[in-house]
Amino acid sequence: MRIGIDARYLSHGLVGGIHTFLKNLIPALIEESRDRHQVYLYADTKCPFDLTAGGQALPDHVTLRLLPYRNPLSSLRNDFFMSREMIRDGLDVYHFAGNYGFGPSGATVLTIHDEINLMSLAEIIRGHTKRLKTIAMMTYLHVVTHAAARRADLIITISEYSKRRIAHYGRLALDKIVVVHHGCPADVKRVEDRLTLAKVRERLGITKPFILAEAFKNPAVIVRAWGALPAKVRDAHQIVFFSRSPQVLPVVHEAVNAGWAKFFVRVSRADLSALYSLAQAFVFPSWIEGFGMPLVEAMTCGAPIIASDRGAIPEVVGDAGLIMDAEDDKKLVEHLLRLLQNPEERERLRQLGFKRAPLFTWENAARGYLEAYRSAASHSLKEHQPALTSL
């Protein structure tokens, strides 16, 4: 097959979910395609392309096409005119990985990561800053995602939960949507070297056994539960919060000021791997998740998991974690005591996490995507076969 992928998230200098997804999926797809398929990547010139930054070369079966980028309107133009470049390359399948995209008539595969763009405009705008620019962008994404979802031959999403939500909000048939789980980011790995772990502890000033938590993921219930722990347990441990941004809820800073917690912003991936590997528990009481990449990271590194029962979290965690309602601080106290006071229980969950983590690899994801490409291309060929026969 000749496979084309909209990879502009890798040429925009971005961080976040879709960038991480493509930076891990595309190398795995390239490897799985070797000696079998031709891969065409479509980016633009806004920033250096991530996969070739530093002079790295792409393999012979991969071609990079760079579309012009002069100003923010260039993204809008490329949304609709990328298909011209794709037609010239004679592709068999067109993959748009960022929730929307419009290829030439033929086999179009669309990755929709969650239902947000498909929700009603009132619901979308209610959850975002009420600035004119933000509202305009949300409206645009809502319109084009709906249009792209209707037009796509096949939609891929990241969990069974997201599949049901996308089908509901997009008014789409369930059999038009397939699930391919993410893998663990390549730069998150179990750290076992004691000297390395000790250096991370010392550099970050962590002096007690700790639980690890994302500062954006419902920190209030963690702090409430922490305050309800017996003083002897609480004083012997601490919370380590991490985040991509310093703009977190005040409760995080209140916990730091009380001496209960530390808070780190933009932790390096190497340090994050060490923190997962050291943690007595990774606590993830998120309100909603379409997948929950940190859960896979925690299982990969051996952090016992306590997580909420919302969204796709139970689907990802399986039996490798303790589950609670996202706002149930009493249940969280029970789970914390169970792990902080019971090394055998921590080890049991750690081993279950190690067993489950290999289900979530980018090699598996790449194979799932290639199968989806084959299915879409075959379906498109059958659709056009009567017309070709009549000629």
C-alpha positions in Angstrom: 0.0 0.0 0.0 0.9 3.6 -0.4 -0.1 5.2 2.9 -0.4 9.0 3.5 -0.5 10.5 7.0 -1.2 14.1 8.0 1.7 14.6 10.4 1.5 18.4 10.9 1.4 18.0 14.7 5.1 17.0 14.4 6.0 20.3 12.6 4.2 22.8 14.8 6.4 22.8 17.9 3.6 21.4 20.0 3.4 19.3 23.1 0.4 17.3 24.3 -1.7 14.3 23.4 -1.8 14.2 19.6 1.8 15.2 19.3 2.8 12.4 21.7 0.6 10.0 19.8 2.1 10.7 16.4 5.7 10.9 17.7 5.3 7.3 19.0 3.0 5.8 16.4 4.7 7.0 13.2 8.1 5.4 14.0 6.3 2.1 14.8 4.3 2.3 11.6 7.5 3.0 9.6 9.2 -0.1 11.1 6.1 -2.3 10.6 5.8 -1.0 6.9 9.4 -1.8 6.0 9.7 -3.9 2.8 5.9 -3.9 2.4 4.5 -0.4 2.2 5.3 3.1 1.1 4.6 5.8 3.7 4.1 9.5 2.8 4.2 12.0 5.7 2.6 15.4 5.1 3.9 18.2 7.4 4.5 21.9 6.9 7.3 24.4 7.4 6.1 26.1 10.6 8.8 24.4 12.7 11.5 21.7 12.1 9.8 18.3 11.6 10.3 16.3 14.8 11.3 13.0 13.3 14.1 14.5 11.2 15.3 17.2 13.7 19.0 17.0 14.3 19.8 15.7 10.9 18.0 12.3 11.3 17.2 10.6 8.0 14.0 8.8 7.2 14.2 5.3 5.7 13.9 4.8 1.9 10.3 3.7 2.0 9.2 7.0 3.7 8.7 10.3 1.9 8.3 13.6 3.7 6.2 16.3 2.0 6.5 19.8 3.4 3.6 22.2 2.7 4.2 25.9 2.9 3.5 27.7 6.2 3.5 31.5 6.2 1.0 32.5 8.9 -1.8 31.0 10.9 -4.1 31.0 7.8 -1.7 28.5 6.2 -3.1 25.8 8.5 -6.6 26.5 7.3 -5.5 26.4 3.7 -3.6 23.2 4.2 -6.6 21.6 5.9 -8.4 21.7 2.6 -5.7 21.7 -0.1 -3.4 18.9 1.3 -5.5 16.6 -0.9 -3.8 18.0 -4.0 -0.4 16.8 -2.8 -1.9 13.5 -1.9 -3.4 13.0 -5.3 0.0 13.5 -6.9 1.4 10.7 -4.7 -1.2 8.2 -5.9 -2.1 7.0 -2.4 -4.1 3.9 -1.5 -5.2 5.2 1.9 -5.3 8.7 3.6 -4.9 8.9 7.3 -5.8 12.1 9.2 -4.7 11.7 12.8 -5.8 14.9 14.5 -9.6 14.5 14.7 -10.4 15.8 11.3 -9.1 16.0 7.7 -10.3 15.8 4.1 -8.6 13.5 1.6 -9.4 12.9 -2.0 -12.2 10.5 -2.8 -10.9 7.1 -1.8 -10.0 5.3 1.4 -9.9 7.9 4.2 -9.1 6.8 7.8 -9.7 9.3 10.6 -8.4 9.2 14.1 -10.8 10.8 16.6 -9.3 10.8 20.0 -12.4 11.7 22.0 -15.8 13.1 21.6 -15.1 16.7 22.5 -15.3 18.2 19.0 -18.5 16.3 18.3 -20.4 17.5 21.4 -22.9 20.3 21.0 -21.4 23.7 20.6 -23.0 24.8 23.9 -21.3 22.0 25.8 -18.0 22.6 24.1 -17.9 26.4 24.7 -19.1 25.9 28.3 -15.8 24.1 29.0 -13.4 26.6 27.5 -12.3 30.2 28.0 -15.0 32.6 26.6 -12.7 34.6 24.3 -13.7 35.3 20.8 -10.7 33.6 19.3 -11.3 30.5 21.5 -15.0 30.3 20.6 -14.1 30.7 16.9 -11.6 27.9 17.0 -14.0 25.6 18.9 -16.7 26.3 16.4 -14.4 25.5 13.5 -13.2 22.3 15.0 -16.8 21.3 15.8 -17.9 21.8 12.2 -15.0 20.2 10.4 -14.9 17.2 12.8 -18.5 16.4 12.2 -18.0 16.8 8.4 -14.8 14.7 8.4 -16.5 11.9 10.5 -19.4 11.6 8.1 -17.1 11.5 5.1 -14.4 9.1 6.5 -14.5 5.4 5.4 -13.2 4.3 8.8 -12.7 6.0 12.2 -10.1 4.8 14.7 -10.3 5.8 18.4 -8.4 4.9 21.5 -10.9 3.0 23.7 -14.2 1.3 23.7 -15.5 4.1 25.9 -14.4 6.7 23.3 -16.0 4.6 20.6 -19.4 4.7 22.3 -19.2 8.4 23.0 -18.1 9.3 19.4 -20.8 7.2 17.9 -23.4 8.9 20.2 -22.4 12.5 19.6 -21.5 12.0 15.9 -24.6 9.9 15.2 -22.4 7.3 13.6 -22.8 3.5 13.3 -20.6 1.6 15.8 -19.3 -0.6 13.0 -17.7 2.4 11.4 -15.4 2.9 14.4 -12.6 0.6 15.5 -10.5 0.7 18.6 -6.7 0.8 18.6 -5.1 1.4 22.0 -2.1 3.6 22.5 1.2 2.3 23.6 3.5 3.6 26.4 5.7 6.5 25.3 9.2 5.2 24.4 10.8 7.7 26.8 9.1 6.3 29.9 10.8 3.1 31.2 11.1 1.2 34.4 14.2 2.5 36.4 15.8 -0.2 38.6 19.3 1.2 39.2 19.4 2.2 42.8 22.0 4.9 42.3 19.9 6.6 39.6 16.9 6.5 41.8 18.8 7.9 44.8 20.1 10.8 42.7 16.6 11.7 41.5 15.4 11.6 45.1 18.2 13.8 46.3 18.0 16.3 43.4 14.2 16.7 43.9 14.4 16.8 47.7 12.2 13.9 48.3 12.9 12.5 51.7 9.9 10.3 52.4 8.1 7.4 50.7 5.5 9.0 48.5 2.4 8.7 46.3 2.6 10.2 42.8 -0.3 12.2 41.2 -1.0 14.5 38.3 -1.8 17.9 39.6 -4.6 18.5 37.1 -6.4 15.2 37.7 -8.8 16.0 40.6 -6.2 16.8 43.2 -8.8 18.0 45.8 -10.0 14.4 46.5 -6.4 13.4 47.1 -5.8 16.2 49.5 -9.1 15.5 51.4 -8.2 11.9 51.8 -4.6 12.7 52.8 -6.0 14.9 55.6 -8.1 12.0 56.8 -5.3 9.6 57.1 -4.0 8.7 60.6 -1.4 11.3 61.5 1.3 8.6 61.9 0.8 7.4 58.3 0.4 10.8 56.9 3.6 12.2 58.6 5.6 9.2 57.3 4.7 9.8 53.7 4.1 12.6 51.2 2.4 13.5 48.0 4.4 14.3 44.9 2.3 16.2 42.3 3.6 16.8 38.8 2.2 18.9 36.0 3.0 20.4 32.5 1.9 23.9 33.8 2.1 25.8 37.1 -1.6 26.9 36.6 -3.2 24.3 38.9 -6.0 24.4 41.5 -5.1 26.2 44.8 -5.6 23.0 46.7 -2.3 21.7 45.3 -0.4 24.7 46.8 -2.3 24.4 50.0 -1.1 20.8 50.4 2.5 22.0 49.7 2.2 24.8 52.2 0.9 22.3 54.8 4.0 20.2 54.3 2.1 17.3 52.9 3.2 17.6 49.3 5.8 18.6 46.7 4.9 20.0 43.3 7.1 19.8 40.2 6.4 21.5 36.9 7.6 20.1 33.6 9.4 17.1 35.0 11.8 15.5 32.5 10.7 12.2 31.1 13.7 10.5 32.7 12.8 11.9 36.1 9.1 11.0 35.6 10.2 7.4 34.9 12.1 7.4 38.2 9.2 8.8 40.1 6.8 6.2 38.8 9.4 3.5 39.6 9.8 4.9 43.2 6.2 5.6 44.0 4.3 3.7 46.7 1.2 4.3 44.6 0.1 6.3 41.5 -3.2 8.0 42.3 -5.3 9.0 39.3 -8.9 10.0 40.4 -9.6 11.7 37.1 -13.1 13.0 36.3 -13.0 11.8 32.7 -10.5 10.0 30.4 -10.8 8.8 26.9 -7.8 6.6 27.5 -5.4 7.6 30.3 -1.8 7.4 29.1 -0.4 8.0 32.6 -2.0 4.7 33.7 0.1 2.8 31.1 3.2 4.7 32.1 2.6 3.7 35.7 2.1 0.0 34.9 5.2 0.1 32.7 7.3 1.5 35.6 5.8 -0.6 38.4 3.7 2.0 40.3 0.7 0.4 42.0 -2.4 2.2 40.8 -5.4 3.7 42.6 -7.8 5.3 40.0 -11.3 6.4 39.4 -14.0 4.4 37.6 -14.7 7.2 35.1 -14.4 7.0 31.3 -11.9 4.5 29.9 -9.9 4.0 33.1 -11.3 0.6 34.1 -10.8 -0.6 30.5 -7.1 0.4 30.7 -6.4 -0.7 34.2 -8.2 -4.0 34.2 -7.3 -5.9 37.4 -4.0 -4.0 37.9 -5.4 -1.3 40.2 -7.7 -0.3 42.9 -10.8 1.5 41.6 -13.0 4.2 43.3 -15.5 6.8 42.5 -13.7 10.0 41.5 -15.1 12.0 44.5 -15.1 9.2 47.1 -12.4 10.4 49.6 -13.4 7.8 52.1 -12.7 4.9 49.7 -9.5 6.6 48.7 -8.4 6.6 52.4 -9.1 2.8 52.5 -7.1 2.3 49.3 -4.2 4.5 50.5 -4.0 2.6 53.8 -4.1 -0.7 52.0 -1.1 0.2 49.9 1.0 2.4 52.2 0.8 -0.2 55.0 1.0 -3.4 53.0 4.1 -4.1 50.9 2.7 -7.4 49.7 -0.4 -5.6 48.3 1.9 -3.1 46.5 3.9 -5.9 45.0 0.8 -7.8 43.9 -0.5 -4.7 42.0 3.0 -4.0 40.7 3.2 -7.5 39.2 -0.3 -7.2 37.7 0.7 -3.9 36.1 3.8 -5.5 34.6 1.7 -8.3 33.2 -0.9 -5.8 31.7 1.5 -3.2 30.4 2.6 -5.2 27.3 -0.9 -5.1 26.0 -0.2 -1.4 25.3 2.7 -1.1 22.9 3.2 1.1 19.8 4.1 -2.1 17.8 0.6 -3.4 18.6 -0.9 0.0 17.7 1.0 0.1 14.4 -0.3 -3.4 13.5 -3.8 -2.2 14.4 -3.5 0.8 12.1 -2.1 -1.2 9.2 -5.0 -3.6 9.5 -7.4 -0.6 9.5 -5.7 0.8 6.4 -6.1 -2.5 4.6 -9.8 -2.7 5.6 -10.5 0.9 4.4 -8.6 0.4 1.1 -10.4 -2.9 0.5 -13.7 -1.3 1.2 -13.0 1.6 -1.1 -11.8 -0.7 -3.9 -15.1 -2.7 -3.7 -17.1 0.5 -3.8 -15.5 1.6 -7.0 -15.3 -1.9 -8.6 -18.8 -1.7 -10.3 -17.9 1.6 -11.9 -14.6 0.3 -13.1 -16.2 -2.9 -14.5 -18.8 -0.9 -16.4 -16.0 0.9 -18.2 
